[in-house]
Amino acid sequence: MLTILGFAMIATFLVLIMLKKMSPIAALVLIPALFCVFAGKGAHLGDYVIDGVGKLAPTAAMLMFAIVYFGVMIDVGLFDPIVRAILRFCKADPMRVVVGTAVLAAIVSLDGDGSTTFMITVSAMYPLYKRLGLSLVVMTGVAATANGVMNTLPWGGPTARAATALKLDAGDIFVPMIPALATGLVFVFLLAYVLGVKERRRVGLLAMPEDEDKDKDKDKDKDKDKAVTSTTTVVEHAPETASALVSAGAGGSAGASADPAAPVGRGGTKPTATGGSDPAAPTPAAAPAPGPAAADAPEDGFQGLDPHRATLRPRLYWFNAGLTIALLTAMIMELLPIPVLFLLGAALALTVNYPHMPDQKARIAAHAENVLNVAGMVFAAAVFTGVLSGTGMVKHMADWLVGAIPEGMGPHMALVTGLLSLPLTYFMSNDGFYFGVLPVLAEAGAAHGVSPLEIARASLVGQALHMSSPLVPAVYVLVGMAKVEFGDHTRFTVKWAALTSLVVLAAGMLFGII
């Protein structure tokens, strides 16, 4: 009964949010509450919710202060050089923009934190997608899938959980998996290329305003060069014709200079008594060339890299870079709990970069919307996970799936584990899968001579899909900052993420890793 209710609850949730019949927050709260009553355990709903909130509170705190910290780092310009390099590569080519999204997400994922990856990637790429009219679900889908593959790093979480659950060394699990994971990452880049080509066909190859200005300047320079060549040739070979042309250029006015030795003006313009000039040259009434500020002025909402924003702190660039490196190093070395690190980092970043209280309040207010959206989603997800765990639905679902494995598949438990990791890590938290289900799968595999190391490696396969699970708090950072409906993101991403996971599984089997 609980098995059926568990699958029904998850299916109802996914259908309602994909059809946009309910908002994710409402669905995460109301649907599990309703199914808790159906399970006959409505009297314990409060206990389940409090238990779920207690378990996810550190995650919510981490995300809240991580958003503030990295928001401040984006404000002060820490990531501007990286973003500019990616944007220079992207230019205004949709294909390059999508591939650049995958590359940026993969690079930033090295810190092992999904929320950090999504904040930096969306902040960098969102304005460009909006300016070029590209699909935002392509951005969220590519970023989530790239991060899912990179999430298997030993300090990312899943590998450490698998090692802990099966009492193995994390290095023994991860290092042999590198070729398969690299294959999956290459597949993500190829996927980004294909999706980028589709976007290019849909919107065309566009030009940014500054590129258009450069093209116009080049055309003007070419016209000027042609004018210089033409005038010089006329002066050298037909002085009388040059005199006639100068007179015509002056509108035939009496007193126009007919001296062929008269100096040729800038840009091939030969001055006349009336101030006439070559038609190809700019007229004196033309507006002056824009300065650097005008050239970089945002247009149509393209404000991703405003080099003149008031929040920049260029003199503190190396302090902010050092602080970020120290923060990530401490996080990887687990010197302090991650929520504590981000809390301290956010407080220090605000104090040093914005010593005046009004400036600090302004920065906090600027990121308050993202903080509220993400924290709300996390605490709403606590209701969902609390009911799943508290009622026993998760355990019954896992036991049913393991029991449904045919006896003849025993020698192929690594393959079975890899396939099961897709739905199980999507519908369950990593903790639930690695600490609840993986030991059972490993025990079943050991009975048929399958090494626990193979089971552990196979369990990492589903992470590409896991990063788009409604139970992953970081995904709400992604869709929230990108202003994408969670249902739209799910509909678009699930198929590509599942395909990426299958590619990793196939590569692992081909290389003899799994």
C-alpha positions in Angstrom: 0.0 0.0 0.0 2.7 2.5 1.0 4.7 1.5 -2.2 1.7 2.5 -4.4 1.0 5.7 -2.4 4.7 6.7 -2.7 4.8 6.3 -6.5 1.4 7.9 -6.8 2.5 10.9 -4.8 5.6 11.5 -6.8 3.7 11.0 -10.1 1.0 13.4 -9.0 3.6 16.0 -8.0 5.4 15.8 -11.3 2.3 15.9 -13.5 0.8 18.9 -11.7 4.0 21.0 -11.9 4.7 20.0 -15.5 1.1 20.9 -16.5 1.5 24.1 -14.4 -1.6 23.4 -12.4 0.2 24.2 -9.2 3.3 26.1 -8.2 6.3 24.0 -7.0 6.1 25.4 -3.5 2.3 24.6 -3.2 2.8 21.2 -4.8 5.7 20.3 -2.5 3.6 21.1 0.6 0.0 20.2 -0.2 0.4 16.9 -2.2 2.5 15.1 0.5 0.2 16.4 3.2 -2.8 14.9 1.3 -1.1 11.6 0.7 0.0 11.5 4.4 -3.7 11.6 5.3 -4.4 8.9 2.6 -1.8 6.7 4.3 -3.7 7.0 7.6 -0.9 9.0 9.3 -2.2 12.5 9.2 -1.9 12.8 12.9 1.9 12.5 12.6 2.2 15.1 9.7 3.6 17.7 12.1 6.3 15.4 13.3 7.3 14.4 9.8 7.4 18.1 8.6 9.5 19.2 11.6 11.8 16.3 11.1 12.2 17.2 7.4 12.8 20.8 8.2 15.4 20.0 10.8 17.3 17.9 8.3 17.2 20.5 5.5 17.7 23.6 7.7 21.5 23.5 7.3 21.1 23.2 3.5 18.7 26.2 3.5 21.1 28.2 5.6 24.0 27.3 3.3 22.0 28.3 0.2 20.9 31.6 1.7 24.4 32.8 2.7 25.9 31.3 -0.5 23.5 33.4 -2.6 24.5 36.5 -0.6 28.2 35.7 -0.8 28.4 34.9 -4.5 25.9 37.7 -5.3 28.3 40.2 -3.7 31.3 38.6 -5.5 29.4 39.1 -8.8 28.5 42.7 -7.8 32.1 43.6 -7.0 33.3 42.2 -10.4 35.2 39.0 -9.2 33.9 36.9 -12.1 34.0 39.6 -14.8 37.3 38.4 -16.4 35.9 34.8 -16.7 32.6 36.0 -18.0 34.2 38.3 -20.5 36.4 35.5 -21.8 33.4 33.2 -22.2 31.4 36.0 -23.9 34.3 36.8 -26.2 34.2 33.2 -27.3 30.4 33.2 -27.6 30.1 36.5 -29.4 26.5 36.6 -30.7 26.5 33.0 -32.1 23.7 31.0 -30.4 25.7 27.8 -30.9 28.7 29.3 -29.1 26.5 30.7 -26.4 25.1 27.3 -25.6 28.4 25.5 -25.7 29.9 28.3 -23.6 27.2 27.7 -21.0 28.2 24.0 -20.8 31.9 24.9 -20.5 31.3 27.5 -17.8 29.0 25.3 -15.8 31.6 22.4 -16.0 34.5 24.7 -14.9 32.6 26.3 -12.0 31.4 22.8 -10.9 34.9 22.0 -9.8 34.1 23.6 -6.4 31.6 20.7 -5.8 28.6 22.9 -5.0 25.7 23.0 -7.4 24.1 26.2 -6.1 27.4 28.0 -6.6 27.7 26.7 -10.2 24.2 27.8 -11.1 24.5 31.2 -9.5 27.7 32.0 -11.5 26.5 30.4 -14.7 23.1 32.1 -14.8 24.5 35.5 -13.7 26.9 35.3 -16.6 24.8 33.9 -19.4 21.2 35.1 -18.6 21.6 38.6 -20.0 23.1 37.1 -23.2 20.3 34.6 -23.7 17.7 37.4 -23.1 19.5 39.8 -25.5 19.7 37.2 -28.3 16.2 35.7 -27.7 17.5 32.2 -26.9 15.5 29.6 -25.0 16.2 29.9 -21.3 15.3 26.2 -20.7 18.2 25.3 -23.0 20.5 27.3 -20.6 19.1 25.6 -17.5 19.1 22.1 -19.1 22.7 22.3 -20.3 23.9 23.8 -17.0 22.1 21.2 -14.9 23.3 18.3 -17.0 27.0 19.5 -17.0 26.9 20.0 -13.3 25.3 16.6 -12.8 28.3 14.9 -14.4 30.8 17.0 -12.5 28.8 16.3 -9.2 30.5 13.0 -9.0 33.8 14.6 -7.8 34.9 13.1 -4.5 34.1 16.3 -2.7 30.8 16.7 -4.5 28.8 14.4 -2.3 27.6 11.2 -4.1 31.1 9.5 -4.2 31.7 10.3 -0.5 28.3 8.9 0.4 28.9 5.7 -1.7 32.3 5.2 0.0 30.8 5.7 3.4 27.9 3.4 2.9 30.0 0.6 1.5 33.1 1.3 3.7 35.3 1.9 0.6 37.9 4.4 -0.3 36.5 7.3 -2.3 39.6 7.4 -4.6 39.1 3.7 -5.5 35.6 4.5 -6.6 36.2 7.8 -8.4 39.6 7.4 -10.2 38.6 4.4 -12.3 35.4 6.2 -13.3 37.2 9.2 -14.8 37.2 7.8 -18.4 33.4 7.1 -18.3 32.7 10.5 -16.7 34.9 12.3 -19.2 32.9 10.5 -21.9 29.7 11.8 -20.3 31.1 15.4 -20.2 32.1 15.2 -23.9 28.6 14.1 -24.6 27.2 17.1 -22.8 29.4 19.4 -24.9 28.2 17.6 -28.1 24.6 18.0 -26.8 25.2 21.7 -26.2 26.6 22.0 -29.8 23.5 20.3 -31.3 21.1 22.4 -29.2 23.1 25.5 -30.1 22.8 24.8 -33.8 19.1 24.4 -33.4 18.9 27.7 -31.6 21.0 29.3 -34.4 18.6 28.0 -37.0 15.6 29.3 -34.9 16.9 32.9 -34.2 19.7 33.2 -36.8 23.2 34.5 -36.4 22.8 37.9 -34.7 25.1 40.8 -33.9 25.4 42.6 -30.7 25.1 46.4 -30.8 28.8 46.9 -30.3 29.6 44.5 -33.1 27.2 46.3 -35.4 29.0 49.6 -34.6 32.3 48.0 -35.4 31.0 46.7 -38.7 29.7 50.2 -39.6 33.1 51.7 -38.7 34.9 49.1 -40.9 32.6 49.9 -43.8 33.2 53.6 -43.3 37.0 53.0 -43.2 36.7 51.0 -46.4 34.7 53.8 -48.1 37.3 56.3 -46.9 40.1 54.3 -48.2 38.4 54.0 -51.6 37.8 57.7 -51.6 41.5 58.4 -50.9 42.6 56.0 -53.6 40.1 57.5 -56.1 41.1 61.1 -55.3 44.8 60.4 -55.4 44.5 58.6 -58.8 42.5 61.5 -60.2 45.0 64.1 -59.0 48.0 62.2 -60.4 46.6 61.3 -63.8 43.9 63.8 -64.6 44.3 67.2 -62.9 41.6 68.8 -64.9 39.1 66.1 -64.0 40.0 66.5 -60.3 39.2 70.2 -60.6 35.9 69.4 -62.1 35.1 66.9 -59.3 36.0 69.4 -56.6 33.8 72.0 -58.2 31.0 69.5 -58.4 31.5 68.5 -54.8 31.1 72.1 -53.9 27.7 72.1 -55.5 29.2 74.0 -58.5 29.6 77.2 -56.4 31.6 80.0 -57.8 34.9 80.4 -56.1 35.4 76.7 -55.5 39.0 75.8 -55.4 40.2 74.4 -58.7 43.8 74.0 -57.7 44.8 70.4 -58.2 47.7 70.8 -55.7 45.3 71.7 -52.9 45.8 69.4 -50.0 43.5 66.4 -49.6 41.7 66.4 -46.3 41.3 63.7 -43.7 39.5 60.6 -45.0 40.0 61.5 -48.6 38.1 64.8 -48.3 39.4 67.6 -50.5 38.4 70.9 -48.9 36.7 73.6 -51.0 36.0 77.2 -50.5 32.5 76.4 -49.4 33.5 73.6 -47.0 32.1 70.9 -49.3 33.5 67.4 -48.9 33.5 64.0 -50.5 30.0 62.4 -50.0 31.6 59.3 -48.6 33.1 61.1 -45.6 31.1 62.0 -42.5 29.4 65.3 -42.6 30.4 68.1 -40.1 26.9 67.8 -38.6 27.4 64.1 -37.7 27.2 63.2 -34.0 30.5 62.8 -32.2 31.8 59.2 -31.8 30.5 57.7 -28.5 33.0 57.4 -25.7 33.7 54.2 -23.8 30.7 54.6 -21.5 28.3 55.0 -24.4 29.9 52.1 -26.3 29.3 49.8 -23.3 25.9 51.1 -22.4 23.3 48.3 -21.9 20.6 47.9 -24.5 17.4 45.9 -24.4 18.2 44.7 -20.9 21.7 43.4 -21.8 23.3 44.4 -18.5 25.4 41.3 -17.6 28.8 43.0 -17.7 28.2 46.7 -17.2 31.8 47.9 -16.6 30.6 51.1 -14.9 28.2 49.6 -12.3 28.5 51.4 -9.0 29.0 48.1 -7.1 32.4 47.3 -8.6 35.4 47.2 -6.2 38.4 46.9 -8.5 40.9 47.8 -5.8 39.7 44.9 -3.7 39.8 42.3 -6.6 42.7 40.3 -5.2 41.2 40.4 -1.7 37.9 39.0 -3.0 39.8 36.4 -5.1 41.8 35.3 -2.1 38.8 35.1 0.1 36.9 33.0 -2.4 39.8 30.6 -2.9 40.2 30.3 0.9 36.5 29.7 1.3 36.4 26.9 -1.4 39.6 25.4 0.0 38.1 25.3 3.5 34.9 23.8 2.1 36.8 21.0 0.3 39.0 20.3 3.3 35.9 20.4 5.6 37.5 22.7 8.1 34.1 23.9 9.2 30.5 23.0 8.2 29.6 24.6 4.8 26.8 26.7 6.2 29.2 28.2 8.7 31.8 28.9 6.1 29.3 30.8 3.8 27.9 32.7 6.8 31.3 33.9 7.8 32.3 34.6 4.2 29.2 36.6 3.4 29.6 38.7 6.6 33.3 39.4 5.8 32.7 40.1 2.1 29.9 42.6 2.9 31.9 44.3 5.7 35.1 44.8 3.6 33.6 45.7 0.2 30.8 47.8 1.6 31.8 49.3 4.9 28.9 51.7 5.0 25.6 50.4 6.4 23.3 51.7 3.6 25.5 50.0 1.0 25.3 46.7 2.9 21.5 46.9 3.2 21.3 47.7 -0.6 23.3 44.6 -1.5 21.3 42.4 0.8 18.0 43.8 -0.6 19.3 43.2 -4.1 19.6 39.5 -3.5 16.7 39.1 -1.1 14.3 37.8 -3.8 16.6 34.9 -4.7 17.2 34.1 -1.1 13.5 34.0 -0.3 12.6 31.9 -3.4 15.3 29.3 -2.7 14.8 29.1 1.0 11.1 28.8 0.5 11.6 26.0 -1.9 14.0 24.1 0.4 11.6 24.3 3.4 8.7 23.2 1.1 10.8 20.3 -0.1 11.3 19.4 3.6 7.6 18.6 3.8 7.9 16.3 0.8 11.0 14.5 2.0 9.7 14.4 5.6 6.5 12.6 4.5 8.3 10.2 2.2 10.7 9.2 4.9 8.4 9.4 7.9 5.6 7.3 6.5 8.0 4.7 5.3 7.1 5.2 1.6 10.8 5.5 0.6 11.8 2.2 2.2 8.8 0.3 0.8 9.5 1.7 -2.7 13.2 0.7 -2.6 12.4 -2.8 -1.2 9.9 -3.3 -4.0 12.3 -2.2 -6.7 15.1 -4.4 -5.4 12.7 -7.3 -5.0 11.5 -6.9 -8.6 15.0 -7.7 -9.9 14.9 -11.1 -11.7 17.1 -13.8 -10.1 18.9 -14.2 -13.4 20.1 -10.6 -13.3 22.2 -11.4 -10.1 25.6 -11.6 -12.0 24.7 -8.3 -13.7 24.0 -6.3 -10.5 26.4 -3.5 -11.5 24.4 -2.9 -14.6 21.1 -3.2 -12.6 22.5 -0.7 -10.1 23.4 1.8 -12.8 19.9 1.6 -14.4 18.2 1.8 -11.0 20.3 4.9 -10.1 18.4 6.9 -12.7 14.9 6.7 -11.2 16.0 6.2 -7.6 18.3 9.3 -7.4 15.6 11.3 -9.2 12.8 10.4 -6.9 14.9 10.1 -3.7 17.6 12.2 -2.0 21.2 11.1 -2.3 21.2 10.3 1.4 18.2 8.0 0.9 19.6 6.2 -2.1 23.2 5.8 -0.9 22.5 5.0 2.7 19.2 3.1 2.2 19.2 1.4 -1.1 22.9 1.0 -2.2 23.9 -1.4 0.7 21.0 -3.7 -0.3 22.1 -3.7 -3.9 25.7 -4.3 -2.9 24.7 -7.2 -0.7 22.7 -8.7 -3.6 25.6 -8.3 -5.9 28.1 -9.8 -3.5 25.9 -13.0 -3.4 26.6 -13.3 -7.1 30.3 -12.4 -7.0 29.9 -8.8 -8.0 32.5 -6.5 -6.4 31.2 -3.7 -4.1 33.5 -1.3 -6.0 31.6 -2.0 -9.2 28.3 -1.4 -7.5 29.6 1.8 -6.0 30.8 3.1 -9.4 27.6 2.2 -11.1 25.6 4.1 -8.5 27.2 7.3 -9.7 25.7 7.0 -13.2 22.4 8.7 -12.3 23.8 12.0 -11.1 23.3 13.8 -14.4 19.6 13.2 -14.0 19.6 13.7 -10.2 20.6 17.3 -10.5 17.2 18.2 -12.0 15.3 16.3 -9.3 12.6 18.3 -7.4 14.3 17.1 -4.2 17.6 18.9 -5.0 17.6 22.4 -3.5 20.2 23.7 -5.9 17.8 23.2 -8.9 15.5 25.9 -7.4 18.5 28.3 -7.5 18.9 27.5 -11.2 15.3 27.9 -12.3 14.7 30.8 -9.9 17.5 33.0 -11.1 16.8 32.0 -14.8 13.1 32.9 -14.3 12.1 29.5 -15.8 9.1 27.4 -14.7 10.3 24.3 -12.9 7.8 22.2 -15.0 9.3 23.6 -18.3 12.8 22.8 -17.1 11.8 19.3 -16.1 10.0 18.6 -19.4 13.1 19.7 -21.4 15.9 18.4 -19.3 14.9 15.0 -18.1 15.3 13.2 -21.4 18.7 14.7 -22.2 20.0 14.1 -18.6 18.8 10.5 -18.7 20.5 10.0 -22.0 23.7 11.5 -20.6 23.5 9.0 -17.7 23.1 6.1 -20.1 26.1 7.3 -22.0 28.2 7.3 -18.8 26.9 3.8 -18.0 27.7 2.5 -21.5 31.1 4.0 -21.4 31.8 2.4 -18.0 30.8 -1.0 -19.3 32.8 -0.5 -22.5 36.0 0.4 -20.6 35.4 -2.5 -18.2 34.9 -0.1 -15.2 31.4 -1.3 -14.3 
